[in-house]
Amino acid sequence: MHVDAMDTPQLVAVVPIGPDTTATELMVMSWFAAGHEVLWIPIIEVGSDREGAEHARVDAEQIGEPRVLRAMADLAGLPHGIKGWLVHAHLDNTCVVAVRGSTPWPSERSPTRSPVRR
């Protein structure tokens, strides 16, 4: 991706765009390129054991609130290893999940529905 210092808004590629870039990755990049905010909502998994709910509550406290992402580079600031829904500012549902691992790229999960509804 070519980034010119005079372009507005500026894009910063977290990883280079190449032949292996998925349609989902390109879609998320287009949200940021259009200047839209993206909401990251952490997915808190609850175990089936007796302490599952308590562990989930502690995890939720440690992970914190949903985060508003305004640029691609904000994906790198997500908590490492925690899955979360990526919701475009103008949508009420999503099929995109992002987790910061070795690369902070989103992936598509299907068939699932996000908890976001209007």
C-alpha positions as a printed NumPy array, in Angstrom:
array([[  0.   ,   0.   ,   0.   ],
       [  1.367,   3.41 ,  -0.941],
       [  1.081,   5.998,   1.816],
       [  1.672,   9.599,   0.834],
       [  2.236,  12.121,   3.622],
       [ -0.25 ,  14.459,   1.94 ],
       [ -3.091,  11.891,   1.824],
       [ -5.954,  12.347,   4.275],
       [ -6.815,  10.23 ,   6.13 ],
       [ -3.427,   8.564,   6.369],
       [ -3.312,   4.793,   6.327],
       [ -0.705,   2.775,   8.125],
       [ -0.482,  -0.843,   7.073],
       [ -0.006,  -3.078,  10.089],
       [  1.052,  -5.823,   7.702],
       [  1.684,  -5.416,   3.976],
       [ -1.126,  -5.959,   1.485],
       [ -0.307,  -8.844,  -0.807],
       [ -1.784, -11.712,  -2.759],
       [ -2.705, -13.503,   0.483],
       [ -4.709, -10.557,   1.855],
       [ -8.262, -11.799,   2.424],
       [-11.509, -10.138,   1.415],
       [-12.304,  -9.643,   5.103],
       [ -9.004,  -7.847,   5.698],
       [ -9.635,  -5.617,   2.67 ],
       [-13.159,  -4.875,   3.903],
       [-11.889,  -3.791,   7.329],
       [ -9.169,  -1.673,   5.7  ],
       [-11.854,   0.032,   3.595],
       [-13.77 ,   0.982,   6.761],
       [-10.721,   2.804,   8.102],
       [ -9.842,   4.269,   4.682],
       [-13.323,   5.803,   4.534],
       [-12.671,   7.461,   7.891],
       [-15.191,   5.374,   9.837],
       [-14.755,   4.389,  13.438],
       [-14.783,   0.692,  14.261],
       [-15.867,  -0.709,  17.601],
       [-13.97 ,  -3.675,  19.072],
       [-16.128,  -5.61 ,  21.554],
       [-14.24 ,  -8.245,  23.56 ],
       [-15.639, -11.768,  23.526],
       [-15.608, -13.143,  27.053],
       [-15.73 , -16.92 ,  27.058],
       [-17.453, -18.649,  29.969],
       [-16.193, -22.081,  30.93 ],
       [-18.594, -24.9  ,  31.735],
       [-17.047, -25.681,  35.107],
       [-18.421, -24.418,  38.449],
       [-16.124, -21.4  ,  38.463],
       [-16.743, -20.533,  34.811],
       [-18.88 , -17.458,  35.47 ],
       [-16.496, -16.123,  38.111],
       [-13.477, -16.619,  35.846],
       [-15.344, -14.826,  33.038],
       [-16.138, -11.901,  35.358],
       [-12.466, -11.586,  36.356],
       [-11.393, -11.84 ,  32.708],
       [-13.887,  -9.121,  31.734],
       [-12.526,  -6.811,  34.428],
       [ -8.948,  -7.377,  33.249],
       [ -9.756,  -6.979,  29.537],
       [-11.801,  -3.848,  30.029],
       [-14.442,  -2.101,  27.992],
       [-15.019,  -2.159,  24.244],
       [-12.633,   0.104,  22.343],
       [-13.2  ,   2.56 ,  19.522],
       [-10.611,   2.114,  16.765],
       [ -9.999,   5.069,  14.478],
       [ -7.085,   3.727,  12.4  ],
       [ -5.589,   0.418,  11.297],
       [ -2.694,   0.969,  13.673],
       [ -5.159,   0.851,  16.601],
       [ -5.515,  -2.904,  15.986],
       [ -1.98 ,  -3.31 ,  17.318],
       [ -3.139,  -1.865,  20.654],
       [ -5.722,  -4.571,  21.306],
       [ -5.054,  -6.943,  24.204],
       [ -2.878,  -9.837,  23.051],
       [ -4.76 , -13.116,  22.514],
       [ -8.263, -11.762,  23.236],
       [-10.924, -12.227,  20.543],
       [-13.34 ,  -9.415,  19.861],
       [-16.037,  -8.439,  17.398],
       [-15.157,  -5.66 ,  14.942],
       [-18.25 ,  -3.588,  14.231],
       [-18.301,  -0.869,  11.572],
       [-19.733,   2.35 ,  13.008],
       [-22.743,   2.26 ,  10.679],
       [-23.648,  -1.428,  10.979],
       [-25.739,  -3.209,  13.576],
       [-24.212,  -6.631,  13.014],
       [-20.888,  -8.142,  12.029],
       [-19.222, -11.395,  11.095],
       [-15.692, -10.094,  11.701],
       [-13.624, -11.135,  14.699],
       [-10.18 ,  -9.728,  15.455],
       [ -7.574, -11.14 ,  17.801],
       [ -4.124,  -9.724,  18.337],
       [ -1.679, -12.564,  17.966],
       [  1.415, -12.667,  15.846],
       [ -0.456, -10.302,  13.504],
       [ -3.463,  -8.195,  14.552],
       [ -5.598,  -9.075,  11.554],
       [ -9.329,  -9.699,  11.538],
       [-10.886, -12.909,  10.378],
       [-14.374, -13.845,   9.327],
       [-16.428, -16.14 ,  11.523],
       [-19.458, -17.764,  10.084],
       [-22.216, -18.539,  10.804],
       [-22.227, -16.367,  13.896],
       [-23.953, -13.179,  14.883],
       [-22.54 , -10.449,  17.006],
       [-24.252,  -9.281,  20.166],
       [-24.778,  -5.86 ,  18.581],
       [-28.34 ,  -5.073,  17.596],
       [-30.302,  -1.835,  17.306]])
